[in-house]
């Protein structure tokens, strides 16, 4: 049990570090496509967190899974809102021709 938790925390820290380094080096022109990609990854994270919470292996995994669901869902919704706002910038704003 304790080894699984330590391994999981190690993988989480490694993924967070690699993700931070990859995102930091992206040019500003690619942020909107990257946001769309992270929305898909957040959806996978929400599903994984729901599975983790549903297993109820321990109180710690339930609490961490619930925090992961809330964080990934808020990131997912925010990403969709930002992507929608960016796409509205490319729509024509004048009157439509008949």
N, C-alpha and C positions, 0 to 999 in steps of 0.2 A: 504494500500500500504506500509506504513512505517513498520507496524507490520510484514508483509510478508517478507520484506527485513531483518529485525532484526532476525526473526525466521530462515530464510535461512542462514544468516551469523553465527548464533549460531550452526546450524547443520553442516555447513562447518567447523567451528573451532573444534567442537567435533570430527568429522570424521577425520580431519587432525591430531589431537592429538592422537586418538586411532590408526590410521594407522601408525604414526611414532613410537609409542610404540611397536606395533606388529612387524614391520619390524626391529626395532633395536635389538630385541631379537632372531632373526632367526640365526641359525648357518650357517657358510659359505658354508657348503655342500649343503644346500637347496636353495642357491641363484638362480641357474638356473631354477629349477621348479617354484620358486616364481616369477621369471621374466616372465615366460610364463603365469602365473595366472594374473599378473598385466597387461600384454598386453591385455588380455580379458577384464579386468576392464576398461582399458583406452579406449577400443573400445566402451564400454557402455557410458563412460563419453563423448566421441566425439558425439555420437548420442544424448545424453541428451543436450549437448551444442548447437547442430544444431537445435534442437527443440526449445530451449530457444531463440536463435537468430531469428528463423523464426516467433515467436509469436509477436515480436516487441512491447512489452508492454510499455517499456520506453527506453530512450537512455542509461541509466545505465545498464539495463539488456542486451541490445545489445552489449555494450562495454565489459561487463564482460563475456558474452557468446562467443564473438570473441576471447578474451584472453584465455578462457577455451579451445576453439577449437585448437588454436595454441599450447598451452602448452600440451594438451593431445595428439595431433597428433605427436608433436616432441618426446614426451615420448614413444608413441607407435612405431614409426619408430626406435628410438634408442634401444628400447627393442628387437625388431625383429633383428636388426643388431647384438646386443650383443649375443642373443640366437643363431643366425646362426654361429657366430664366435666360441661360446662354443661348438656347435655340430660338427664343423669341426675338433676340437681337437680329437674327438673320431673316425674319419674315418681313415681307413688304408692309410698310406702315401707311401707304397712301390708299385712296379709294380704289375699290375693285372695278375693273372694266367689265361692261356687260357682254 
